[in-house]
Amino acid sequence: MRRGAAQWWVAVMFMLALGASPAAAPEASAPQAAASAPAVANRPLRVAIGPIAPFVMPQTATPQGFSIDVWNEIARRQHLDFVWHPVLTNAELLGAVQQGDADVAIAAITMTPEREKRVDFSLGYFDSGLQILVRGQTDGSFSTMFHAVPWLALGQLLGIAVILVFVLANLVWLVERKQDRNLQKPWWRAIGEGIWITMLIIATGEHGDRAQAGLFKRILVPAMWLIGVVLIAQLTATVTSSQTVARLQSDIRGPADLPGKKIGTVPGTVAADYLAERGLPFQNITSPAEGLRMLMQGDIQAIVFDAPTLQYWAARTNNNQLMVVGPLFRPAKYGIALPNGSPLRKTINETLLTMYEDGTYENLYGKWFSQNK
């Protein structure tokens, strides 16, 4: 009996041990479940955005743009509470996510293998690539030629010429007033004669009394003529260069034509990396307004940047002054950036797929890009 009782007691203890194992399992998995919960459950999501038209429009009272509409739709469908976290440039978006200043970043963020090591990306929600923006071809009309003249530079040059002629006229008056009766009038009339003499010297390089001219006069007359030559040469160069610059872009038709050209792009972007990899020097562009000004004034001959942004700029410039040339190169996709391991990635991808399927994405795309085609 004692042996049977002992066997019975062992069996009971074995059954109790088996019963305790399942009960312990949920407790062991509790920390793991807690780790998979969103870290932002107790506060709104911080969504980083950077100005880059037409994805995030710059200088608007409330955020607007294609990427803004995409995120608003995702947040609406997922019932996500969020606040915008604007940054100064599009290049700062990944840093905001990586450093924990933002939970999501969206604008026009190109997905690359290097960037994937720093952050996680959603599914690509926009097909992009690089293109080239140049000045539009001139049509040879009077209106086009008139607008191509740098009137501001000519005005500044004219102002300098007026000041120089006035100063030189006073010098002529001081030197010649004792010998020339025309300069022995009241000062304001004598200066008028001095201006006339100055203009004649600039035009012909001569002034009377060659044989009896004093040393000071012999120095003054050639100096005045030389100043006139410099002014006329500068005027000619200014007008000629403006007409030449208007035609410089005619030989840029694609990326193969970029070597040897003056190129501009935004530092820290895929376009900048592309140019650096090929040893093509470029000037930094810090804003769209600066880039368009540099291109129109001839400081650069081409802008290499994301195709949709260049197409947006060109479509909103009057009189076809800008044009996008060449094929799309270095194709890429834009994605939504999140911290590595973010639990939001799966839900965002599911929502994007649903938006593709039900036509919502197509409607948003048409709102911002149909007019550019």
RODO-446364 format. One record per atom (N, C-alpha, C, CB): residue in three letters; x, y, z. Coordinates in steps of 0.001 Angstrom, whole numbers, plus 500000, padded with zeros to 6 digits. Atoms other than C-alpha are relative to their C-alpha. Glycine has a CB too. Example, Ala and Ser with C-alpha at 12.3 -4.5 7.8 and 13.67 -1.06 7.14 Angstrom:
ala500890498810500000
ala512300495500507800
ala500900501200500000
ala499008500027501246
ser499180498810499940
ser513670498940507140
ser499230501090500730
ser500414500462498585
END
This chain:
met500834498798500000
met500000500000500000
met500864501247500000
met499059500009501211
arg499157498811499971
arg502783502366500819
arg500611500274498619
arg501110499837501052
arg499437499807501343
arg504344501713497412
arg498977500571499032
arg500534498683499458
gly501058499483500871
gly501013502329495656
gly499693501450500316
gly498734499158500136
ala500279498608499614
ala500436505496497657
ala501091500930499473
ala499889500130501540
ala498904499174500492
ala503850506778496680
ala499877500246498504
ala501340499345500314
gln500169499830501440
gln503188506143492997
gln498848500962499698
gln499750498641499327
trp501150499086500215
trp499850507894493300
trp500397501437500266
trp498810499613500910
trp499566498631499635
trp501505510925494963
trp500900500595498913
trp500754499988501362
val499144499534501097
val504127511171492191
val499161500401498800
val501010498913499599
ala500869499690501141
ala501399511091489555
ala499277501321500206
ala498981498875499779
val500710498743499705
val499479513876491292
val500924501197499820
val499435499982501437
met499042498896500113
met502592516069491511
met500367500273498535
met501269499686500812
phe499691499845501423
phe503373515423487835
phe498890500758499273
phe500213498628499347
met501137499320500624
met499855516530486837
met499955501466500402
met498687499310500383
leu499994498602499549
leu500134519661488944
leu501081500800499273
leu500223500075501526
ala498916499327500716
ala503435520514487250
ala499603500339498575
ala501248499132499993
leu500487499744501354
leu501838520143483846
leu498999501134499975
leu499375498750499417
gly501004498946499930
gly498977522400484908
gly500622501356500248
gly498997499696501081
ala499388498709499700
ala501365525096486128
ala500680500603498787
ala500998499854501124
ser499243499492501144
ser503243525382482819
ser499194500941499126
ser500499498858499168
pro500760499085500836
pro500431526886480694
pro499711501300500712
pro498711499361499562
ala500328498778499278
ala499620529336483451
ala501165500957500009
ala499581499684501418
ala498829499133499948
ala503190530601483503
ala500302500645498661
ala501198499221500467
ala499670499509501328
ala503353531150479725
ala499527501421499746
ala499417499096498973
pro500425498630500249
pro501205534296479548
pro500842501007500742
pro498564500174500379
glu499192499062499240
glu503286535923482273
glu501347500225499316
glu500205499494501431
ala498703499876500670
ala506488535213480322
ala499891500846498744
ala500556498622499652
ser500143499269501255
ser505070536727477127
ser499519501419500215
ser499048499279499084
ala500535498669499756
ala503690539851478797
ala500982501099499645
ala499596500133501435
pro499072498954500398
pro506899541903478445
pro500154500130498501
pro501328499750500609
gln499883499960501458
gln507150540946474785
gln498818500721499382
gln500106498586499429
ala501181499332500522
ala503584542089474144
ala500069501494500269
ala498733499407500614
ala499893498591499672
ala504250545328475923
ala500994500699499086
ala500407500176501452
ala498986499401500854
ala507322545903473769
ala499469500295498611
ala501203499095499907
ser500519499791501341
ser505272545633470578
ser498947501091499947
ser499428498722499469
ala501006498942499992
ala502790548289471675
ala500627501308499534
ala499384500164501409
pro499446498740500470
pro503206551747470054
pro500534500829501146
pro498957500784499238
ala499372499196498957
ala505538553988472035
ala499353501365500129
ala501475500159499720
val500601498666500001
val503380557043471241
val498528499929500375
val500164500664498628
ala501420500201499697
ala500121555720472683
ala499439501119500853
ala499794498674500702
asn500505498998499072
asn499878558509475258
asn500155501430499505
asn500692499857501307
arg499872498657500549
arg500561561479472969
arg499799499952498491
arg501379500612500351
pro500181499991501461
pro499897562596469378
pro501307499682499281
pro499465501366499533
leu498834500232500845
leu502234561467466650
leu500588501332499541
leu499626499125498782
arg499321498824500541
arg504808564027465569
arg500401499685498559
arg501256500396500870
val499785500263501427
val504824564157461769
val500879501107499434
val498638499911499222
ala499063499017500543
ala507871565909460298
ala499715500248498525
ala501453499528500190
ile500207499603501397
ile507379567811457030
ile501016501077499643
ile498540500514499764
gly499067498985500496
gly509764569902454928
gly499471500600498716
gly501403499400499772
pro500561499327501171
pro508918572461452234
pro500627499542498692
pro500168501484500138
ile499563500362501351
ile509183571054448709
ile498755499820499137
ile500882498693500006
ala501197500017500832
ala506465571841446193
ala500103498909498935
ala499782501374499342
pro501341499792499454
pro504078570324445322
pro499643499002501109
pro498979499905498887
phe500274501016498984
phe504425567673448050
phe499685500641501348
phe501191499047500138
val500299499163498839
val504595570134450934
val500219501438499549
val500906499628501262
met499890498664500543
met503843573641449772
met500658500936501014
met498621500526499596
pro499353499067499069
pro506110576324451280
pro499122501212500280
pro501348500458499443
gln500610498728499616
gln504807579379453103
gln498477499984499881
gln500560501115499147
thr501460500054499915
thr501211578308453668
thr499595500043501466
thr499439498718499304
ala500458499867498614
ala499185579086456797
ala499812498636500647
ala498689500793500059
thr500133501384499558
thr498263575415457149
thr500663499107498963
thr498500499606500209
pro499287500853500961
pro500237572551455568
pro499103499544498848
pro500572498781500712
gln500709500425501201
gln499135571791452008
gln500985499311499075
gln499319501203499289
gly499161500685500967
gly500427569553449262
gly499558498563499818
gly501453500048500428
phe500374501384500288
phe500205566073447801
phe500313499071501174
phe500720499513498748
ser499645500863498871
ser502078564390450661
ser499158500307501228
ser501475500152500336
ile500875499624498883
ile499994566332453168
ile498642499317499857
ile499823501541500066
asp501293500653500232
asp496800564998451586
asp500096498494500219
asp499501500291498580
val499825501441499800
val498182561445451568
val500025499675501488
val501296499507499322
trp499924500300498561
trp499056561573455259
trp498674500273500706
trp501113500826500656
asn501294499708499376
asn495749563209456238
asn499023498849499783
asn499412501308499437
glu500897501121500284
glu493914560343454551
glu500408498768500803
glu499999499678498494
ile499540501131499187
ile496078557729456291
ile499572500185501448
ile501535499850499913
ala500348499728498602
ala495535559384459663
ala498496499905500228
ala500503501387500414
arg501461500071499849
arg491781559663459067
arg499536498554500063
arg499296500729498841
arg500447501395500039
arg491418555995458228
arg500493499208501210
arg500481499333498717
gln499445500720498847
gln493605554847461123
gln499646500666501336
gln501515499901499865
his500400499267498786
his492105557352463617
his501243500397500819
his499032499132500871
leu498752499607499356
leu495584558686464375
leu499949501470500386
leu501200499728499077
asp499877498623499531
asp496002561813466454
asp501440500443499770
asp499596500133501514
phe498643499588500332
phe499009563813465231
phe500128501519500008
phe500407499442498636
val499672498579500139
val500706567202465149
val501114500118498974
val500424500637501376
trp498955499780500991
trp502881568645462402
trp501286500461500691
trp499544501038498948
his498685499609499489
his506598569025463071
his500813500526498813
his500735498787500714
pro499301499466501177
pro507945571383460365
pro501508500112500236
pro499431501373499628
val498551499768499989
val511662571467459554
val500309500982498874
val500814498650499827
leu499674498936500945
leu513467574122457530
leu500226499480498586
leu501226500741500466
thr499699500547501311
thr514633571895454676
thr499611498531499952
thr501490500179499663
asn500366501394500186
asn513677568545453227
asn501112499051500444
asn499654499747498549
ala498871500840499626
ala517170567245454017
ala500030499685501499
ala501291500672499595
glu499991500197498558
glu516455567486457778
glu498983498954500469
glu499730501311500689
leu501084500891499596
leu513547565024457747
leu500510498700500617
leu499123499686498808
leu499502501275499490
leu515516561807458221
leu500680500179501350
leu500972499369499002
gly499362499735498727
gly517542563354461008
gly498994500165501119
gly500857501224499901
ala501038499818498983
ala514361564335462855
ala499452498661500472
ala498864500866499455
val500501501329499640
val513132560726462748
val501067499210500740
val499546499233498747
gln498915500795499419
gln516499559181463559
gln500341500465501421
gln501247500079499109
gln499653499462498685
gln517085561465466550
gln498840499999500986
gln500515501394499851
gly501136500085499102
gly513620560918467987
gly499192501270500122
gly500461499607501325
asp500780498767499959
asp512291564416467298
asp498661499854499290
asp500787501134499378
ala501248500243500726
ala509557562989465045
ala499757498493499941
ala500053500616498558
asp500388501410500091
asp507642559705464831
asp499794499569498554
asp498725499749500802
val500245500259501415
val506927559976461091
val500567501188499230
val498459499789499697
ala499573498913500875
ala508390562022458230
ala499439499747498610
ala501556500121499962
ile500570500131501337
ile506704562676454910
ile500166501319499264
ile498502499587500064
ala499880498834500883
ala507381565072452034
ala500304499448498612
ala501131501021500494
ala499536500619501245
ala509437563969449026
ala501301499299500333
ala500189501062498835
ile498827500693499468
ile511817561496450663
ile500314498808499106
ile499765499543501473
thr499589501089500881
thr513653559292448194
thr500548498846500832
thr501058500486498980
met499531501189499290
met514205555757449438
met501275499480499329
met498898498894500024
thr498732500537500495
thr517798554526449056
thr500494498945500984
thr501066501136499812
pro499459500998499068
pro519718551577450529
pro500723500637501184
pro500951499070499269
glu499293499342498899
glu521850553974452582
glu499018500562501022
glu500902501121499466
arg500988499435499081
arg518804555706454043
arg499213498914500729
arg499042500909499244
glu500714501109499361
glu517117552370454764
glu500760499483501219
glu499781498859498997
lys499230500408498830
lys519959551641457181
lys499742500922501194
lys501489499982499666
arg500207499020498937
arg519069554758459165
arg498571499978500541
arg500332501388499494
val501414499987499608
val515262554543459208
val499266498910499242
val499350501388499729
asp500880500891500752
asp512401552322458085
asp499161500832499041
asp499091499170500954
phe500848499324500973
phe510283553204455060
phe498715499211499793
phe500743500183498663
ser501249500640500423
ser506704552507454112
ser500162499508498571
ser498792500982500113
leu500021500278501427
leu505770551205450699
leu500197501304499240
leu498672499310499583
gly499852498793500814
gly506727553635447950
gly498636500503499559
gly500893499727498773
tyr501301499450500377
tyr503821555984447323
tyr500096501012498849
tyr499355500660501206
phe499883499110501151
phe505258558060444458
phe501244499618499206
phe500061501492500447
asp498887500294500894
asp507449557228441438
asp500654501304499566
asp499525499186498768
ser499282498775500311
ser510125559843440898
ser501296499667499269
ser500289500804501284
gly498716500125500662
gly513597560341439463
gly500553501382499791
gly499882499239498663
leu499366498710500240
leu515903563122438327
leu499743500465498577
leu501504499919500269
gln500062499374501310
gln515510565529435437
gln500770501313500043
gln498531500233499561
ile499199498781500140
ile517079568762434223
ile499096501159499612
ile501126499811498947
leu500750498780500296
leu515582572264434230
leu500953501026499395
leu499313500567501285
val499187498984500670
val516956574886431801
val499101501172499629
val500709499417498732
arg500780498877500517
arg515904578249430447
arg499350499617498678
arg500888501250499823
gly500722500300501222
gly513338578104427680
gly500661500615498790
gly498581500476500104
gln499448499485501241
gln514300578657424073
gln499392501357499678
gln499759499015498850
thr500518498708500443
thr513999582231422823
thr499465499875498587
thr501091501090500072
asp500623500103501332
asp511781582757419793
asp500444501108499050
asp498489500032500132
gly499490498971500889
gly513627585794418404
gly499085501196499847
gly500257499418498674
ser500912498872500115
ser510651588146418779
ser500527501198500778
ser498606499615500498
phe499558498794499304
phe511085591743419922
phe499669499920501479
phe499359501244499384
ser500389500089498599
ser509192591034423126
ser500951499117500791
ser498585499472500120
thr499079500907499314
thr511440588097424026
thr501367500635500182
thr500135498692499227
met498700499346499903
met514598590054423258
met499965501143501002
met500441500515498634
phe500127498884499056
phe513303593029425235
phe500084499500501433
phe498677500753499779
his499995500529498635
his512688590907428336
his501338499339500349
his498863498993500176
ala498712500635499729
ala516084589226427945
ala501081501010500385
ala500450499212498788
val499005498973499672
val517905592554428367
val500034500207501514
val499680501342499269
pro499887499782498546
pro519231593002431947
pro499864501483500335
pro501352499459500529
trp500229498567499822
trp517640596392432536
trp500560500515501319
trp498520500301499924
leu499470499552498710
leu518689596559436188
leu501503500251499905
leu499701498960501098
ala498556499834500148
ala522363596034435330
ala500330501202499107
ala500625498722499421
leu499767498856500876
leu522127598571432509
leu499735501311500727
leu499122499906498755
gly500296498799499226
gly520526601087434845
gly501119500347500961
gly498710499824500764
gln498875499759499088
gln523324600658437362
gln501215500522499236
gln500367498709500760
leu498864499564500812
leu525923601032434614
leu499805501435499527
leu500191499067498795
leu500283498641500437
leu524226604178433318
leu500198500994501138
leu498579500097499456
gly499819499125498842
gly524168605662436815
gly501474500274500276
gly499350499382501232
ile498563499829499799
ile527897605054437195
ile500582500923498924
ile500717498628499980
ala499495499166501091
ala528528606641433777
ala499648501472500219
ala499435499518498658
val500416498612499756
val526548609783434696
val500869500642501079
val498513500056500413
ile499173499467498911
ile528506610206437925
ile501421500282499509
ile500033499011501189
leu498647499810500508
leu531855609748436151
leu500092501197499057
leu500470498745499288
val499986498873500933
val530979612206433380
val499894501323500756
val498849499874498982
phe500148498783499204
phe529899614784435956
phe501316500359500706
phe498871499825501035
val498719499751499330
val533156614400437904
val501042500484499000
val500497498727500711
leu499030499602501020
leu535224614608434713
leu499711501397499462
leu500002498994498855
ala500358498654500471
ala533294617705433582
ala500510501057500967
ala498472500131499832
asn499471499071499015
asn534283619414436809
asn501518500130499891
asn499614499553501400
leu498556499945500196
leu537913618497436215
leu500350500838498775
leu500574498588499856
val499784499186501199
val537710619966432714
val499803501475500318
val499047499567498868
trp500270498608499630
trp536227623132434163
trp501152500595500809
trp498696500093500802
leu498887499511499190
leu539027623436436728
leu501250500235499158
leu500306499016501119
val498785499904500804
val541751622898434104
val499891501075498932
val500303498665499355
glu500139499178501193
glu540317624930431214
glu499308501336500227
glu499259499245498976
arg500821498804499823
arg538372627755432833
arg500759501305499736
arg499442500021501398
lys499236498772500245
lys541210630283432473
lys500273500226498523
lys501310499956500754
gln499704499865501418
gln541846629566428790
gln498741500002499128
gln500915498886499568
asp501206500161500824
asp538339628683427485
asp498915500944500502
asp499495498526500025
arg501026499033499607
arg535810631543427466
arg498665499328500299
arg499816501039498908
asn501272500688499766
asn532941629069427335
asn499888499445501423
asn499832498872498998
leu500012500515498634
leu533960627842430779
leu500099501111501045
leu501138499023500188
gln499943498865499080
gln534060631358432271
gln498599500541500293
gln500885501113499420
lys501396499661499724
lys530277631415432664
lys499679499615501440
lys499033499280499001
pro500406500510498684
pro528317630770435869
pro500214498488500070
pro498515500348500288
trp499556501393499837
trp529218627396437316
trp499093499000499316
trp500092499659501458
trp500896501029500531
trp526097625521436283
trp500001499975498477
trp498585500224500507
arg499907499973501456
arg526404626702432667
arg501369499502499541
arg499743501420499469
ala498653500458500352
ala530140626097432631
ala500110498484500101
ala501043500662500908
ile499988501465499876
ile529575622524433838
ile499315499356498805
ile499309499558501306
gly500625500518501217
gly527226622016430894
gly500979499938498849
gly498811500853499614
glu498954500016501029
glu530057622991428574
glu501032498918500297
glu500688501377499905
gly499037501031499627
gly532374620710430543
gly499504498599499669
gly500311500095501476
ile500582501307500344
ile529982617768430065
ile500105499754498500
ile498520499921500452
trp499911500145501455
trp529912618438426321
trp501431499682499570
trp499510501279499301
ile498601500263500322
ile533697618552426141
ile500386498577500410
ile500914501026500697
thr499694501360499519
thr533917615356428206
thr499463498951499043
thr499413499775501404
met500592500962500932
met531568613531425843
met500772499948498686
met498538500355499731
leu499211499984501235
leu533608614671422835
leu501324499264500185
leu500260501446499550
ile498741500691499740
ile536824613451424437
ile499787498495500051
ile500622500492501310
ile500297501433499915
ile535232610079425246
ile499735499418498617
ile498791499753500917
ala500368500505501324
ala533915609761421691
ala501166500003499025
ala498870500821499432
thr498936499855501008
thr536991610960419782
thr501399499801500567
thr499918501364499362
gly498676500121499397
gly539873610767422253
gly500856501233499821
gly500709498826499428
glu499226498793500264
glu540890614326421366
glu499324501218500619
glu500182500201498492
his500468498684499593
his540575617885422633
his500989501007499434
his499872500122501570
gly499166499036500727
gly541963621027420939
gly501299500365500709
gly499219501244499754
asp498745499479499468
asp545259622764421532
asp501013498885500277
asp499736500786501276
arg499048501086499805
arg547488619756420991
arg501401500527500319
arg500045499115498759
ala498624499513499858
ala550667621827420709
ala500230500702501324
ala500339500939498868
gln499817499202498805
gln550058624034423737
gln499397499343501254
gln499389501363499791
ala500619500663498848
ala548436621494426039
ala501016499787501104
ala499382498660499588
gly499132500213498864
gly549898621380429527
gly500059498537500399
gly499542500832501162
leu499804501379499555
leu551031618260431338
leu498711499414500576
leu501117499934501044
phe501212500517499372
phe547859617923433367
phe498933499668498958
phe499452501012501007
lys500987500237501043
lys545704618230430259
lys500360498771499171
lys499876501225499098
arg499566501159500790
arg547793615654428410
arg499740498691500753
arg501499500120499652
ile500339501188499207
ile547149613219431245
ile498489499814500081
ile500594500108501416
leu501451500068499812
leu543461614085431682
leu499270499481498768
leu499465501363500364
val500726500380501219
val542392613692428054
val500097498494499709
val500540500790498806
pro499947501454500228
pro543731610121427523
pro499279499198501098
pro501458499547499912
ala500675500712498913
ala542431609116430957
ala498485500012499792
ala500357500630501364
met501439499910500255
met538944610374430077
met499597499079498844
met499598501458499686
trp500312500877501141
trp539046608546426749
trp500015498528500419
trp501007500232498851
leu499900501382499553
leu540158605333428454
leu498790499611500853
leu501296499791500790
ile501200500273499195
ile537307605583430969
ile498790499784499104
ile499729501157500984
gly501113500167500946
gly534886606017428081
gly500039498653499297
gly500021501110498965
val499863501309500653
val536257602931426341
val499540498880500927
val501459499760499568
val500392501030499030
val535806600872429515
val498486499978500185
val500694500241501356
leu501460499943499831
leu532210602071429966
leu499272499400498801
leu499544501448500209
ile500657500522501204
ile531283601304426358
ile500206498487499897
ile500545500704498731
ala499733501440500050
ala532964597880426552
ala499134499256501007
ala501485499716500270
gln500826500648498987
gln531111597067429761
gln498540499954499572
gln500132500725501337
leu501376499974500499
leu527804598123428211
leu499793498929498938
leu499658501386499427
thr500112501006501064
thr528429595950425168
thr500041498583500569
thr501126500182498970
ala499874501332499410
ala529492592976427296
ala498730499606500758
ala501211499948500941
thr501211500303499235
thr526413593237429507
thr498857499572499091
thr499579501209500827
val501090500328500927
val523968593243426596
val500294498696499268
val499788501141498984
thr499644501208500754
thr525864590549424665
thr499878498749500855
thr501420500115499455
ser500055501172499127
ser526164588209427645
ser498577499592500303
ser500738500269501290
ser501398500333499721
ser522449588444428378
ser499365499263498832
ser499203501265500311
gln500534500691501165
gln521653587403424815
gln500624498621499837
gln500231500828498745
thr499321501296500107
thr524239584619424901
thr499469499007501011
thr501497500167500186
val500489500880498938
val523026583199428211
val498638499432499641
val499924500751501335
ala501346500459500354
ala519510582968426795
ala500039498796499075
ala499215501124499344
arg499897501121500944
arg520828580392424308
arg500934498895500474
arg500471500503498665
leu499030500980499521
leu523304578471426445
leu499381498630500226
leu500633500484501278
gln500611501263499653
gln520773575812427369
gln499650499155498780
gln498773500246500813
ser500447500716501190
ser520121574809423766
ser500762498701499792
ser500148500879498779
asp499224501216500192
asp522867572182423922
asp499910499063501206
asp501450500351499727
ile500230500901498870
ile521610570567427164
ile498691499267499749
ile499963500779501367
arg501195500786500307
arg519219567775426300
arg499865498768500887
arg500022499577498550
gly500036501159499132
gly520023565155428921
gly501221499961500890
gly499900498726499187
pro498870500085499067
pro522479564017431596
pro501355499898499314
pro499820498818500901
ala498725500120500707
ala525156563273428986
ala500574501362499619
ala499827499148498752
asp499558498668500387
asp525335567014428191
asp500424500850501190
asp498908500699499247
leu499706499204498812
leu525984568122431777
leu501487500320500205
leu499490499283501199
pro498579499657499779
pro529828567908431853
pro500375501314499339
pro500906498889499470
gly499572498713500508
gly531325571353431445
gly498990501108500157
gly500344499872498594
lys501037498988499827
lys528090573156432289
lys499958500484501453
lys498626499440499581
lys500210499471498655
lys527248575334435285
lys498695499425500538
lys499969501569500000
ile501145500756499494
ile524903573171437357
ile499676500463501415
ile500283498472499974
gly500437499709498643
gly522868573909440456
gly499113498891500518
gly499267501334500058
thr500901500958499373
thr521148571566442899
thr499971500246501501
thr500432498547499689
val500159499846498553
val520122571212446538
val500972499059500699
val498527499711500445
pro499038500878499316
pro522899569896448811
pro499302498996500896
pro500981500825500824
gly500542501030499130
gly522303566703450752
gly498858499204499408
gly499551500610501248
thr501085500713500662
thr519875565272448193
thr500557498918499081
thr499118500975499204
val499594501038500946
val519940562325445801
val500616500632498757
val498797499113499613
ala499443499309501168
ala520584564806442962
ala501435500420500260
ala499150501226499637
ala498635499608499654
ala523664566137444759
ala500927498786500021
ala500026500708501363
asp499197501225499989
asp524900562574445325
asp500301499532498577
asp499274498890500778
tyr499828500427501390
tyr524371561775441638
tyr501101500810499321
tyr498678500143499224
leu499001499145500631
leu526443564765440511
leu501385499751500588
leu499617501472500158
ala498702500241499351
ala529179564093443072
ala500607498687499539
ala499847499995501524
glu499499501294500444
glu529467560447442011
glu500630500079498616
glu498880498980499998
arg499496499870501367
arg530120561593438448
arg501016501126499848
arg498852500230499053
gly498983498959500034
gly532573564328439378
gly499539501288499356
gly501191499504499286
leu500542498779500597
leu530272567112438205
leu499829501059501086
leu498644499719499287
pro500141498955498981
pro530726570295440275
pro498660500707499871
pro501143501016499892
phe501283499306500024
phe527594572191441251
phe499982501090501049
phe498841499019500228
gln500217498931499034
gln526475575312443051
gln498796499644500864
gln499790501368499288
asn501071500318499062
asn524293574970446131
asn498803500924499795
asn500505500101501443
ile501257499258500066
ile520661576041445894
ile499281499791501327
ile499108499535498781
thr500617500109498675
thr518992576803449221
thr498494500183499979
thr500603501011500924
ser501453499802500092
ser515477577673447986
ser499600500018498532
ser499560501325500711
pro500435499930501397
pro513365577459444811
pro500189501378499389
pro498554499603499893
ala499863498636500534
ala513398581250444451
ala501447500284499611
ala499516501040501036
glu498593499777500307
glu517193581309444580
glu500409499227498745
glu500881499589501192
gly499650500804501162
gly517507578488442052
gly499470500587498706
gly499481498603500168
leu500571499418501212
leu515150580105439554
leu500690501318499654
leu498489500221500171
arg499302498739500267
arg516890583469439957
arg501371499727499372
arg500159500822501306
met498675500333500531
met520323581906439355
met499892499513498559
met500682498930500874
leu500167500536501353
leu519011580112436275
leu499622501107499026
leu498931498893499984
met500455498946500894
met517265583151434788
met501085501040499752
met498766500667500570
gln498945499008500159
gln520273585425435368
gln501268499431499371
gln500330500602501332
gly498855500604500656
gly522719582948433856
gly501120499598500930
gly500527500925498998
asp498967500457499070
asp524652582151437037
asp500208498494499881
asp499627500370501445
ile499914501425500288
ile523900578494436263
ile499263499743498692
ile499404499140501169
gln500638500344501268
gln522842576781433056
gln498944498918500143
gln501037499555499012
ala500961501096499822
ala520848573873434486
ala499829499715501486
ala500465498718499247
ile500282500489498654
ile519214572633437670
ile499680498516499894
ile498817500794500670
val500265501435499938
val519339568905438381
val499308499724501331
val501329499153499852
phe500758500226498764
phe516694567832440872
phe498887498997499707
phe499412501345500564
asp501101500946500144
asp513640565640441443
asp499043500469498895
asp499244499838501344
ala500798499668501176
ala511527565514438280
ala498666500667500338
ala499746498756499202
pro501307499368499754
pro508079566287439800
pro500108501436500484
pro499225499198501012
thr499827498628499516
thr509377569398441553
thr500410500928498862
thr501047500047501125
leu499596499184501146
leu511106570694438404
leu498819500232499057
leu501160499328499242
gln501161499851500873
gln507970570049436363
gln498991500982500597
gln499335498634499758
tyr500908499070499326
tyr505935571951438945
tyr500487501441499821
tyr499883499652501507
trp499453498651500186
trp508270574971438754
trp499796500474498562
trp501501500028500360
ala500088499605501409
ala508299574972434951
ala498568500317499598
ala500557498898499103
ala501400499791500378
ala504505574715434689
ala499452501315500521
ala499148498861500511
arg500501498766499396
arg504053577790436869
arg500844501216499668
arg499924499844501484
thr499220498869500479
thr506541580022435066
thr499396500491498695
thr501493499615499811
asn500675499435501167
asn505011582371432509
asn500896500002498771
asn499536501414500298
asn499332499827501297
asn505930582557428817
asn501051498927499696
asn500653501355499950
asn499077501111500286
asn507726579198428799
asn501457500384500229
asn499821499527498564
gln498632499582499711
gln510804580786430363
gln500850498857500532
gln499995501137500996
leu499280501163499500
leu511736577436431915
leu499459498760499318
leu499878499882501540
met500450501244500611
met511609573948430446
met500804498840500572
met500139500057498457
val499372501232499542
val512348570434431661
val500415499203498774
val499039499171500917
val499488500679501188
val514555568561429198
val500534498624500372
val501100500839499323
gly499388501308499829
gly515784565042428728
gly499077498978500645
gly501237500131500817
pro500790501073499408
pro514501561692429965
pro500148499987501522
pro500419498645499416
leu499875500234498562
leu513906560676433558
leu501190499065500238
leu498675499393500595
phe498868500863499688
phe517136559255435002
phe500122499860501509
phe501311500561499392
arg499878500370498588
arg518142557764438336
arg498602499825500621
arg500815501080500781
pro501367500175499484
pro514544556494438930
pro500005499620501477
pro499257498927499193
ala500080500236498559
ala513452556335442552
ala498545500058500435
ala500851501036500787
lys501336499941499405
lys510428556128444848
lys500057500808501282
lys499447498580500275
tyr500138499292498735
tyr509256558358447667
tyr499279499094500997
tyr499234501343499809
gly500644500783498952
gly508324556730450960
gly499809500830501257
gly500817498752500315
ile500208499386498690
ile507175557631454459
ile501038499418500950
ile498536499756500531
ala498917500446499129
ala510064557458456935
ala499499499844501437
ala501180500994499946
leu500344500271498605
leu509661555941460417
leu501240499500500734
leu498844498962500101
pro498866500567499258
pro512039554947463211
pro500120498502499751
pro499851500273501506
asn499799501437500191
asn513553551478462857
asn499144499210500993
asn501497499633500164
gly500842500843499173
gly511127548859464149
gly498682500607500409
gly500727499627501195
ser501261499353499618
ser508152551234464326
ser498813499101499685
ser499845501350499278
pro501188500826500257
pro504840549315464725
pro499013500675499058
pro499305499671501307
leu500915499296500904
leu503155551981462568
leu500210499604498540
leu500174501504500150
arg499677500290501394
arg504826550720459411
arg498968499076499363
arg501384499377499901
lys500949500976500561
lys502461547788458899
lys498641500639499744
lys499842498796500945
thr501318499382500186
thr499280549816459413
thr500028501043498895
thr499521500640501304
ile499894499011501082
ile500508552593457110
ile500014499302498646
ile501273500865500169
asn499964500733501264
asn501298550057454377
asn498625499449499638
asn501016498862500077
glu501336500529500259
glu497889548439454733
glu499066501107499513
glu499430499339501266
thr500856498892500404
thr496195551831454444
thr500345500484498602
thr500117501146500989
leu499602499591501345
leu498220552795451371
leu499458499038498948
leu501525500084499899
leu500518500989500951
leu497266549551449639
leu498501500156499807
leu500320498581500474
thr501439499779500098
thr493623550208450427
thr499693501247499181
thr499384500119501392
met500199498757500764
met493891553740449025
met500251499774498520
met500924501111500521
tyr499776500344501409
tyr495355552349445799
tyr498796499257499425
tyr501274499143499849
glu501068500884500494
glu492579549797445504
glu498683500729499812
glu499799498841500955
asp501318499358500097
asp489604552083446134
asp500011501302499202
asp499471500275501381
gly499944498817500861
gly490806554937443888
gly500311501302500705
gly498725500147499300
thr499715498757499275
thr491549557465446626
thr501344500583499586
thr499981499754501514
tyr498667499516500377
tyr495236557685445718
tyr499950500648498615
tyr501033498837500018
glu500085499461501356
glu494418558260442048
glu499370501395500004
glu499190499054499100
asn500647498687499912
asn492122561159442964
asn500950501052500570
asn498736499913500865
leu499049499058499423
leu494771562780445137
leu501113500340498997
leu500604499422501292
tyr498960499771500997
tyr497380562357442404
tyr499510500969498919
tyr500437498665499366
gly500552499129501031
gly495118563966439820
gly499840501433500458
gly498679499476499546
lys500171498652499457
lys494502566930442095
lys501269500829499875
lys499577499929501455
trp498741499239499943
trp498184567874442182
trp500850499890498744
trp500809499541501169
phe499051500228501077
phe499779566511439020
phe499388499971498595
phe500703498726500245
ser500579500074501342
ser497298566275436148
ser500286501252499201
ser498503499773500080
gln499794498758500688
gln497789569942435318
gln501425500171499509
gln499634501127500886
asn498595499873500399
asn501541569428434950
asn500330499146498792
asn500907499621501151
lys499681500921501095
lys501281566807432229
lys499816500688498655
lys499120498737500077
END
